[in-house]
């Protein structure tokens, strides 16, 4: 390679890198200017947007909405809560529009106070689809949903974890903006800001204090990823000083994945606080103890908006094989528990969580298998609603 070509490639890479940094510095200033969290009690009407996504998403989301409307029927009747549909987040429409979230869909998302969202398909290299950013990642950035909260509970094994994953930074922050510097060298980026680390840490420690939790475990690879992970760890410790009654310990991400399998040690964990990539991996591992990612929901919290979803993918194979009606809605129903809590109806959230525990862990009168050997999505929803009536 000639020096002219070499220098031209470096100059082009530096120009791309500068644009990425400029965007991130603008984001920092926006975070500094943010106000307080939305007070849902002060709203005349809480608008819940329901976005089915694609694959099995529309099936399990519709069932979750049916159960949620059942639980909020009095508030819907009084006008305090309204539901509306948000269509157009299918992979086909996103490819056709050439955007992770088409403009008309984004407009509807921004008009909601909270969003109940089904899984969406994300293209990956080699699958023949265009390189479109993950709809989840795009939504989290556009609505600044900085906290991904994933509870995992298996009472019989002493597991009661709540995982706080930073949602807008880390290895996913600019996941579609990496580039090939030359044919031989490719670069992606990890981003950490003091503002981003501070706000997720404050949310996690505040949750611990309000819910009587006594331990927060910080999970990084700060011994290797010294700058970004090191800064995240340092900023979390500064927040921890404001909560002296809570014990803070540190774990490396690889060791944490091992210790979650340790039947004696894993009972000690309560709150896990992690950067984006590690949080994604470890929360999926953690969900397996509860019955798999199909049973786990999550909250994506920002100061103005909030989105609640399943943590699993869209399972297009189930649709191709005609099995979508047998998809398990438990993940979306668990997400509804967090939605109810977030908008201020903790008593109803507790009741739904109790009903799901009865249906999934205790009575287990029917089982979801993903095939015609088990119950349908709707039959499980009926079971949950019958259980709610008896509580």
N, C-alpha and C positions, 0 to 999 in steps of 0.2 A: 504494500500500500504506500502510495506516495505521501510525502509530508503535507502536500496541499489538500489531498482528500482526507487525510487523518485530521488535520486542523479544522476542516470544514465540518466534519462529523462531530468533533468536540464542541465547536461553536453552536451547532444546531442543538446538541444535547443541553448545553448551558442555557440556551434561549428557552427551551421547553421547561427546564428546571426552574428558571426565574418565574415563569408564568404560574407554575404550581405554588411556589413560595408566595407570590403576590396574592393568590386566592386565599391561602391559609392565613396570611397576615390580616387580610380583610375580615376573615371569619373570627379571628381573635378580637378585633375591634367590635364586631357585632356582639360577641359574647359579653364583652365589658359593658355594653349598653343595655343588656337585657333587664327586664323588670322582674316582678314576682310571679309565682305560679298562679294559674287560673283558679279563681274561687268559684267552684261549680254551684255552691249553694246560693251565690249571688246572681246567677243567671236566671232569667225568666224561663228559658227553655234550654234544656241540654240536648244538642243535636248529635245523634249517633249515626255516623255514616257506615254503611255495611258494604264492604268490598270483597267479593267472592274470590278474586284472583283467578287461577286456572287449575287444570287437573282436577283433583278431588276437592279443591278449595270451595267452589260453589256449593257442593253437597254438605260438607261439614259446617260451613259458615251459615248456611240457611237453617240448619238444625240448631246451632248455637243461638241464632237470632230468635228462633221460635221459643226456646227455653227462656231467653232473656226477656222477651216480650211478655211471657207468662209471669215472670217474676216482677215485672214493672208495670203490669196492666193498669193499676190504679194511677200511676204517674203518667202513663200514656193517655189515659182517659181525661186526666185533668189538664193535659198539655204541658206538663213539666218536662216530659221526655218525648222526643220524636225520633223516628227511624227513617232513613232514606237510603236508597241504593246508589252505589258508586260502581258503574260498569266500566269496562274498557281496559282493565289491567291484565288482560290475557296476553300470552307471549305472541300470539298472532297479531294482535292490534299494536303491540309495542314494536314489533319488527316492522309492520307496515308504516308506522309513524316515525320509526327511526329514533325512538326515545325510550329511556327506561320507564318514564312516566309521561304519557302524552299530555299536552297542555290542558285539554278539556277535563281529563281525569284529575290533574293536579288542582285545577280550579275547584272541583267538587271536594277534594280532600281538604283544601284550605277552608272550605265553608263549614266543615264539621268541627265540633268541639272534641269529640273522641271518635276513634275509628275502630271498628271490628273488622279485621282483615284476614282473609284466607291465604294459603300458600300461593306463591308465584314461581314460575319456572325461570331459572337464570341460565343463559347460554354459557357454555364453556368452550375453550379452544378445542377444535377437532370434531365438534358435533354438527358442523355445517351451518350453524346459525350466525348471524352478525354479532360483533362484539358489543353488545348492549349491556350497560351497567345493570347490576342487580336492582330490581324495583325496591327491595327492602332497603338497600344501602342508600339509594336515591331518596327514598321517602324519609329516612332517618336524618339525612343531611338537610333536605328541603324544609322539614318541619322542626329541625333541631331536636330530635328525640334522642337525647344524649345518654339515657340510662336504659339498659336492657335488664329487666329483672325476671329471674327464672326461679321459682320455688320448686323444690323436690322434697317429697315426703313419703317415707315408708315406715309407718309407726312400728311395725313388728321388728324392724332391724335398727331402731333408734336413729333413723335418718330424718333430719328436719333441717334442710339447708335452704338458704336463699342466696342466689348468686347475682351479684351486681356487676354487670359487664359494661364497660365504657363502650358507647355505641357509635361514635362519630369520628373517632381518631384511630390511632394504631395502624396496623397493616391494611385495614380496609378503607382508610380515609380517602385515598386517591388510587383505589385499586384498579381503575380502568385507565389511569394516566401514566402508567409505566411505559417505557419505550426501549426499542433496540438502538443502542448507541452505534454499534456496528453489527455486522453479521455474526460476530462472535460474542458480543457483550450486551446483555439485557439488564435493565435496572427497574426495580419497583421501590416504593417508598413507605416508610413508617413515620407517622406524625404524632407528636405529643405536645400539648400546650399546658401551661400552668392552670389556665382557666378551666380547661376540659377536665383535668385531673382533680382539681379542687371541687368542682360541682358534683361529680359522681361520688367522690369520697364523702362529701357532706351528706348526700342523699342516703348513702349506705349506713353511715354512723348514726344519722338521725333515725333511720328505720330501726336500727339495733336498739337505740335508747327507747323509742316509743313502744317496741314490742318485747322489751325485757330480755333482749339478747345480750350476752356478756363477752362475746369474742368475735373479732373481725380478723380474717386471714387475708393478707395481701399476697397475691400470686403474680410473679413476674419471671423474667430471665435476666434480671439486672446484673448478674455476674458476667454475662456474655454481651447482652444488648445494653451496654453501659449508659448511653446517653438518654435515649427515649424511655426505656424501662427504668433506668436509674432516676430520671426526673419524676416519673409517675410515682415511684416508691417514695421519694423524698417528699413530694407534695401530699401524698396520703398520710404520711407520718405527721406532717404539720397539722392536718385536720384532726388526726387522732389525739393530739394534745388537748383539743377542746372537749374531749370525751374521756376524762381520766378514769371513769368507772368501768370502761370497756377495755379488755385486754386485746392488744394487737400483736399478731405474730406474722412472720414472713415465710413464704414457701416458694421454691422454684416450680415453674409450671410442670416440668417433667416429673418431679417428685410428687407433686399434688395428684397427678393422674394415677400414680401408683398408690398413694395413701388413701384415695377414695375407695380402693379395692380392699384395703386393710380393714377387716371387720371390727377390730378393736379400736383402731385410731380414728376411723371415719366418724364415730359417734361424737367426737370432740368438736367437729366443725359445725359452725352456725352460719356465719355470714362470710361469703367469699367475695373479694373485691379484686377485679382483674381488668387489664387492658383488653381491647376488642378481640383480637385473634385468639388469645388463650381462653377468654371467656366463652367464645363460641365453641371451641373444642371441648372444654371441660364441662360446660353445661349439657352438651349432648351426651357425654359419658355419664354424667350424673343422672340424666333422665332414664338411662337404661335400668338403673336400680328400681325405678318406679314402674317399670313396665315398657320402657322404650320411648323414643321421641314422640311417638304417636299419642302418648298420654300427657304430654307436657305443653303447657301454654306459657306465654310470657307477656310482659308489659314493656312498652317502649315509651318512656316518659320524657317530656320536655316541659318547659315552663308554660307554654301556651297550648300545645297540643299533646295528645296521648294516643297511642295506637296499641291495640291488643291483638295477639295472633297466636297461632300454633308455632312451635319451633321447628317442625319438620318440613319437608319439601312437598311438592305438588303431586307426587306419585302418578305421573302420566301413564305408567304401565297399567295401573288399576283401571284407568279409564279405557285404555285400549282393549283390555280384556273384559270389559263390561262389568267390573266389580265396584264401581264408584259408590253404589248404594250401600256397600258393606264397609265403607270407611269408618274408622272410629272417630267420633266427634269429641272424645274426652279432652284432647288438646285445646280445642276451641272453647269448650265449656270451662276448663281450668282458666283460660284467658278471661272468660266472663267473670269469674270470681274476682280477679284483679281489677277488671273494669268497674264492677259494682263498688269495690272498696275505694277506687280512685275518685269516683264522682260523689262519694260521701254516704253511701248506703252500706256501711260495714255489716249491719245486722243481716242484710240480705246476702251479702258476700259470704258471711260465715255459714248461713243456712245452705247455700248452694255448695260450698265446699264440703259441708257435712253430708249432704245428699250424694255427692260424687264419691266420698270415702265409703259410704254404705254400699253404693252400687259397684264400685271398683275393687274394694278391699275386703268388705265384710259379707254382705248377703251374696253378692255376685249371682243373682238369679238368672241373668243372661250374660253371654260372653260375645265379644266382638272378635272375630278371627280374620277379618278382611276377605272372607269368602262366604259362600252360601252354607258353610258348616256352622256359621254363627249368626248373630243378630244383625239386622240392618242398622244403619245410622239412625233412622227414624225410630225404630223400636227401642234403641238405647235412650234416645231423647224422651220417649214416652215413659220409660222406666224411671228416669231421673225426675220427671215431673210428678209421677205418682208418688215417688219417695218424698219429694218436697211437700206434698199435701199431707203426708203422715208425720212430718216433723213438727 
